[in-house]
Amino acid sequence: MTTDDTLPKKPSNVATDGGSETPKLRNDYEGSKPSETWFTELDQAVIQEDRCIQCGSCIAVCPVDTIGTDEDGLPTLTKMCIGCSRCWDFCPRGGLRYERQWKITGGEDNVKGAGDPIDEHSAKVQDNWRENAQDGGVVTAMLIRLLEEGKIDGAVIATESEDEPWKAEPFIATTPKECIENAGSFYNQTMALEHLDYRAIEETFPEMDLDDLDLAVVGTPCVIEGIEALQDFEWDYGSHEEGVRAIEYTIALMCTKNFNYYKFVGEQLEEKRDIPPEDIKKMDILHGKLMVWDHSDEMILEEDIENFHSAALKGCDECADFTGYCADVSVGSVGSSDEYSSVIVRTEAGQEMWELTEPELDHHDLEERSEIGGLQNWDKKAAFDALERPFDPDAPRFFSYSEHAEDYGVDPDPYDPSVKGKPSSSS
């Protein structure tokens, strides 16, 4: 287990138990978890309860590629579940005690305020392409430098759907031009970890030995939590194996809530405020306000973001990770003046990204660290109001479905009673 003064990229956290092929969760497993947990439990406690945050961890962790997505972008079974427990264990709203992951990744001091990072900056890119980027354009600049220096072969980012304006979809950018074309933020999840499967990888890198692949991932804090947990264990991840193992750099986008695309863009903006998505050039959330600009660069909406919370993903209520404790670098707008990004460097890999990008930036010390820590603490308090289970960074990393069922009051035995021992959703 790492300590707060080492901060490596990937914690050395895998130990085998007497030569067994199944890794032992060192100091994180006390034998209380049942031997088999099925997708039925995840469906019952997370998806059917409208608590899914659409990170894609359950899809990426499935060793037999049993889980896909339905027409609503939610996880669903595509073939027989084998009851291996992993989809439940690695779900940040299921069996993954996400606050434990912060501590494993960042050490003892990574559970208070904004954490105890290596360095903090307010920065913006000086190049003229920054016009369409979010805040200071630092995330795009970092990805460009990693590509130019040959540190990565591609970056998993968000791109706009060809069919639905302002709907984010996962995309692997392989050139600086693609990074710049997709600069800016969307406010819906992309099931990013689903996009690490062999189909997306082979389509993007058809002639590459995938064992040599290196990737960066940009995502919300919950996505990065999932990545870091996945990489801690030397398990087979089916079609996602090469993608999971290829991730060398992670960038978290500071986040209090994410939104359901259809409720946010369709209902709140288009139906209630008469703003068609095709008329929007840019959106941003700053100082508690949602701001929308049209293609003439005229601001057409400035309104309290609280007015849009009915469109937020319900599972976001339980998240206490505003800043992205598990990432190599965290980037957002809070704590810096307009047109600057706040940059929190947390690991050696993060420091490498910063040093590569620094010559391209106008930067200075982080302007208002207290603003970030204050919002992080507010976010944590809000999460405590919604979180039904105990919040405990020192507890085992995984907890059982039976424990969850007791805390949340869901069916402790969600099986088809007519088929003994067989989950109803796996038939």
C-alpha positions in Angstrom: 0.0 0.0 0.0 1.3 3.4 -0.8 2.0 6.2 1.7 1.4 9.9 1.3 5.1 10.6 0.5 5.5 8.2 -2.4 2.7 9.0 -4.8 3.5 6.5 -7.6 1.5 6.3 -10.8 0.2 2.8 -10.1 0.1 1.4 -6.5 1.7 -2.0 -6.1 -1.3 -3.6 -4.6 -1.6 -7.1 -5.9 -0.7 -10.1 -3.8 -1.4 -13.7 -4.6 -2.8 -16.0 -2.0 -0.7 -19.2 -1.8 -0.2 -19.4 -5.5 -3.9 -18.9 -6.3 -4.7 -17.3 -9.6 -7.2 -14.9 -7.9 -5.4 -11.9 -6.4 -5.9 -11.3 -2.7 -7.2 -7.8 -1.8 -4.4 -7.1 0.7 -5.7 -5.4 3.8 -9.0 -4.8 1.9 -10.7 -8.2 2.1 -12.0 -9.8 5.3 -14.0 -12.7 3.9 -17.4 -11.1 4.4 -18.1 -10.9 0.6 -20.2 -13.8 -0.8 -18.4 -16.1 -3.3 -20.8 -15.2 -6.1 -22.4 -11.8 -6.8 -24.3 -11.6 -10.1 -25.3 -8.8 -12.5 -28.7 -9.1 -11.0 -27.5 -7.5 -7.8 -26.0 -4.6 -9.7 -29.1 -4.2 -11.7 -31.3 -4.2 -8.6 -29.3 -1.9 -6.4 -27.8 0.6 -8.9 -29.4 0.6 -12.4 -33.1 0.0 -11.3 -32.6 2.5 -8.5 -31.5 5.2 -11.0 -28.1 5.4 -9.3 -25.9 4.4 -12.3 -23.3 7.2 -13.1 -22.5 5.7 -16.5 -18.7 5.4 -16.0 -18.5 2.0 -17.7 -16.5 0.2 -15.0 -18.8 -2.8 -14.9 -18.4 -3.3 -18.6 -14.6 -3.0 -18.6 -14.2 -5.4 -15.7 -16.3 -8.2 -17.0 -14.0 -11.0 -18.0 -16.4 -12.7 -20.5 -17.8 -9.5 -22.1 -21.3 -10.2 -20.8 -22.3 -6.6 -20.2 -23.2 -4.0 -22.9 -25.4 -0.9 -23.0 -29.1 -0.5 -23.7 -30.8 2.2 -25.8 -30.7 4.5 -22.7 -26.9 4.1 -22.4 -27.2 2.0 -19.2 -25.5 -1.3 -18.5 -27.4 -4.4 -19.5 -26.7 -8.1 -20.0 -26.0 -9.3 -23.5 -25.4 -12.9 -22.6 -25.2 -15.2 -19.6 -23.7 -13.8 -16.4 -21.1 -16.1 -14.7 -21.5 -14.6 -11.2 -17.8 -13.6 -10.8 -18.8 -10.6 -8.6 -16.6 -8.1 -10.5 -19.3 -5.8 -11.9 -20.6 -5.4 -8.4 -17.2 -5.0 -6.8 -15.9 -2.3 -9.1 -19.1 -0.2 -9.4 -18.5 3.2 -7.6 -22.2 3.1 -6.6 -22.2 -0.6 -5.9 -19.5 -2.6 -4.1 -16.5 -0.2 -4.5 -15.9 1.9 -1.5 -14.6 4.7 -3.5 -13.1 6.7 -0.6 -10.8 3.7 0.1 -9.5 4.1 -3.5 -8.5 7.7 -2.7 -6.4 6.6 0.2 -4.7 3.7 -1.7 -3.9 6.0 -4.6 -2.8 9.1 -2.8 -1.9 8.2 0.7 -3.0 9.2 4.2 -3.5 12.9 3.4 -5.7 12.3 0.4 -9.0 12.4 2.2 -9.3 15.9 3.4 -10.0 19.2 1.6 -8.4 19.1 -1.9 -5.9 16.5 -0.8 -2.2 16.9 -0.5 -0.9 17.3 -4.0 2.6 17.8 -5.4 1.9 21.2 -6.9 -1.0 23.6 -7.8 -1.3 26.2 -10.5 -3.6 28.6 -12.3 -2.8 28.3 -16.0 -3.9 29.0 -19.5 -2.7 28.2 -23.0 -1.2 31.0 -25.0 -2.0 29.6 -28.5 -5.0 31.0 -30.4 -6.7 27.6 -30.6 -7.8 28.1 -27.0 -11.0 30.0 -28.1 -13.2 26.9 -28.1 -11.4 25.2 -25.2 -12.8 25.1 -21.7 -11.3 27.7 -19.3 -7.5 27.7 -19.9 -7.3 24.8 -22.3 -4.8 23.0 -20.2 -6.2 19.5 -20.6 -6.0 19.8 -24.4 -2.5 21.2 -24.2 -1.3 18.4 -22.0 -2.7 15.8 -24.4 -1.0 17.5 -27.3 2.4 17.5 -25.6 2.1 13.8 -24.6 1.3 13.0 -28.3 4.1 15.1 -29.7 6.6 13.7 -27.3 5.6 10.1 -28.1 4.5 9.4 -24.5 1.1 8.2 -25.7 -0.4 6.8 -28.8 -3.9 8.2 -28.1 -6.2 9.8 -25.6 -9.7 8.7 -24.6 -11.7 12.0 -24.6 -15.3 13.1 -25.4 -16.5 14.0 -28.8 -19.9 15.3 -30.0 -22.3 12.8 -31.4 -22.9 13.1 -35.2 -26.6 12.6 -34.7 -27.4 14.5 -31.4 -25.9 17.9 -30.8 -24.1 18.3 -27.5 -24.3 14.6 -26.7 -20.9 13.4 -25.7 -19.5 10.1 -26.9 -16.2 8.5 -26.2 -13.4 8.9 -28.8 -9.7 8.1 -29.0 -7.8 11.1 -30.3 -4.5 10.2 -31.9 -3.3 13.6 -33.3 -3.0 17.2 -31.8 -5.6 18.3 -34.4 -8.2 15.8 -33.1 -7.5 17.0 -29.6 -8.1 20.7 -30.6 -11.2 19.9 -32.6 -12.7 18.2 -29.5 -11.6 20.8 -26.9 -14.3 21.9 -24.5 -16.6 20.2 -22.1 -19.8 18.3 -22.3 -22.1 17.7 -19.4 -23.2 14.1 -19.8 -21.3 10.9 -19.2 -19.9 8.8 -22.1 -19.5 5.3 -20.6 -15.8 6.0 -21.3 -14.4 2.7 -20.0 -16.7 0.8 -22.3 -14.7 2.3 -25.2 -11.5 0.6 -24.1 -12.6 -2.7 -25.7 -10.7 -4.3 -28.5 -13.1 -3.1 -31.2 -12.3 0.6 -30.5 -8.7 -0.1 -29.9 -8.1 -2.2 -33.1 -10.1 0.2 -35.2 -8.0 3.1 -34.0 -4.6 1.3 -34.1 -5.1 -1.5 -36.7 -1.4 -2.1 -37.3 -0.1 -1.7 -33.8 1.0 -4.4 -31.4 -1.5 -3.6 -28.6 1.0 -4.7 -25.9 2.9 -1.6 -26.8 0.0 0.8 -26.6 0.0 3.8 -24.3 -3.1 5.9 -23.6 -4.2 8.9 -21.6 -7.8 9.1 -20.3 -9.7 12.3 -19.5 -12.8 11.7 -17.3 -14.8 12.6 -14.3 -13.5 11.6 -10.9 -15.7 8.5 -10.8 -14.2 7.3 -14.2 -10.7 7.7 -12.8 -11.6 5.9 -9.6 -12.7 3.0 -11.7 -9.5 3.0 -13.8 -7.2 3.0 -10.8 -9.1 0.2 -9.2 -9.1 -1.9 -12.4 -5.4 -1.5 -12.8 -4.6 -2.7 -9.2 -5.5 -6.3 -10.0 -3.9 -8.6 -12.5 -7.1 -10.1 -13.7 -8.3 -10.8 -17.3 -10.6 -8.1 -18.4 -11.7 -9.8 -21.6 -12.0 -7.5 -24.6 -11.0 -4.5 -22.4 -7.7 -6.0 -21.3 -5.3 -4.1 -23.6 -7.2 -0.9 -23.1 -7.1 -1.1 -19.3 -3.4 -2.0 -19.2 -2.5 0.7 -21.7 -3.6 3.7 -19.6 -0.5 5.5 -18.4 -1.9 9.0 -17.6 -5.2 10.1 -16.1 -6.7 13.6 -16.0 -9.8 14.2 -13.8 -12.2 17.0 -14.6 -13.4 18.6 -11.4 -17.1 17.7 -11.1 -20.0 18.2 -8.7 -22.7 16.6 -10.9 -23.2 15.2 -14.3 -26.4 15.2 -16.3 -28.7 13.0 -18.2 -28.4 14.3 -21.8 -32.1 14.1 -22.6 -33.2 15.7 -19.4 -30.6 18.4 -19.5 -30.3 19.4 -23.2 -33.7 18.2 -24.3 -36.1 19.1 -21.5 -34.3 21.8 -19.6 -32.7 23.8 -22.5 -34.7 23.0 -25.5 -38.2 22.5 -24.1 -38.3 24.8 -21.1 -36.0 27.6 -22.3 -36.4 27.4 -26.1 -32.7 26.9 -26.8 -32.2 24.2 -29.5 -29.0 22.3 -29.0 -27.9 23.1 -32.6 -27.9 26.8 -31.7 -25.3 26.3 -28.9 -21.7 27.0 -29.6 -20.4 26.7 -26.0 -21.5 25.9 -22.5 -19.8 26.4 -19.2 -20.5 26.2 -15.5 -18.8 28.9 -13.5 -19.4 30.5 -10.1 -22.6 28.4 -9.7 -24.0 29.5 -13.0 -24.7 27.7 -16.2 -23.7 29.9 -19.1 -24.6 29.2 -22.8 -23.3 31.0 -25.9 -24.7 30.9 -29.4 -22.6 30.8 -32.6 -22.4 34.6 -32.7 -20.6 34.4 -29.3 -23.5 36.0 -27.6 -24.4 34.7 -24.2 -28.0 33.5 -24.4 -28.4 32.0 -21.0 -26.9 32.7 -17.5 -28.8 30.9 -14.7 -28.1 29.2 -11.4 -27.0 25.7 -12.0 -29.2 24.6 -9.1 -32.2 25.1 -11.4 -31.0 22.2 -13.5 -30.3 19.7 -10.8 -33.5 17.7 -11.6 -31.6 16.7 -14.8 -28.5 15.5 -12.9 -27.7 11.8 -12.5 -29.1 10.7 -9.2 -25.9 8.7 -8.4 -23.9 11.9 -8.5 -25.6 12.9 -5.2 -23.5 10.3 -3.4 -20.1 11.3 -4.8 -17.7 13.1 -2.4 -14.9 13.4 -5.0 -15.2 16.9 -6.5 -11.5 17.2 -7.3 -10.6 13.7 -8.5 -8.3 12.4 -5.8 -7.2 9.3 -7.8 -6.0 11.1 -10.9 -2.5 12.1 -12.0 -3.8 15.7 -12.6 -7.0 17.3 -11.7 -8.2 20.3 -13.8 -11.2 22.7 -13.4 -12.2 26.3 -13.2 -12.8 26.7 -9.4 -10.0 28.6 -7.7 -8.7 30.5 -10.7 -9.8 33.7 -12.5 -11.7 33.7 -15.8 -9.9 32.1 -18.7 -7.5 30.2 -16.4 -7.7 26.6 -15.3 -6.9 25.3 -11.9 -4.4 22.5 -12.1 -3.7 20.1 -9.2 -0.7 17.8 -9.8 -1.0 14.7 -7.7 1.5 12.1 -8.9 4.9 11.7 -10.7 3.1 11.1 -13.9 1.1 14.2 -13.4 4.3 16.2 -12.7 5.7 14.8 -16.0 2.6 16.1 -17.9 2.9 19.5 -16.2 6.6 19.8 -17.0 6.0 18.9 -20.7 3.3 21.5 -21.0 4.6 24.3 -18.8 6.5 26.1 -21.7 3.2 26.5 -23.6 1.4 28.1 -20.6 0.8 31.4 -19.0 0.8 30.3 -15.4 1.3 31.2 -11.7 0.6 29.7 -8.3 -3.0 28.6 -7.7 -5.0 31.7 -6.9 -7.6 30.5 -4.5 -6.8 27.0 -3.0 -9.4 27.7 -0.3 -12.2 27.8 -3.0 -11.3 24.3 -4.2 -11.1 23.0 -0.7 -14.3 24.7 0.3 -16.3 23.3 -2.6 -14.7 19.8 -2.0 -15.9 20.0 1.6 -19.3 21.2 0.6 -19.6 18.4 -2.0 -18.5 15.9 0.7 -21.2 17.1 3.1 -23.8 16.8 0.4 -22.7 13.3 -0.4 -23.0 12.3 3.3 -26.6 13.4 3.2 -27.3 11.0 0.3 -24.9 8.2 1.1 -26.8 5.4 3.0 -23.7 3.4 3.9 -20.9 4.5 6.3 -18.2 6.6 4.7 -14.9 5.1 5.8 -11.6 5.5 4.0 -10.0 2.9 6.3 -12.6 0.1 5.7 -12.1 -2.7 3.1 -12.2 -1.6 -0.5 -15.1 -3.8 -1.4 -18.3 -4.5 0.5 -20.9 -7.1 -0.1 -24.3 -6.8 -1.7 -25.9 -8.1 1.5 -24.3 -5.2 3.4 -25.5 -2.7 0.7 -29.0 -4.2 0.8 -29.2 -3.7 4.5 -28.0 -0.1 4.3 -30.2 0.9 1.3 -33.3 -1.2 2.0 -33.2 -3.0 -1.4 -34.2 -6.7 -1.9 -31.5 -8.8 -0.3 -32.3 -11.8 -2.6 -33.2 -10.5 -6.1 -33.5 -13.8 -7.8 -36.1 -15.6 -9.8 -37.9 -17.8 -7.2 -38.9 -20.3 -9.9 -35.3 -21.1 -10.8 -33.3 -22.0 -7.7 -30.0 -20.2 -7.5 -30.3 -18.6 -10.9 -30.4 -14.8 -11.2 -33.5 -13.7 -13.1 -31.6 -11.3 -15.3 -29.1 -13.8 -16.5 -31.6 -16.2 -18.1 
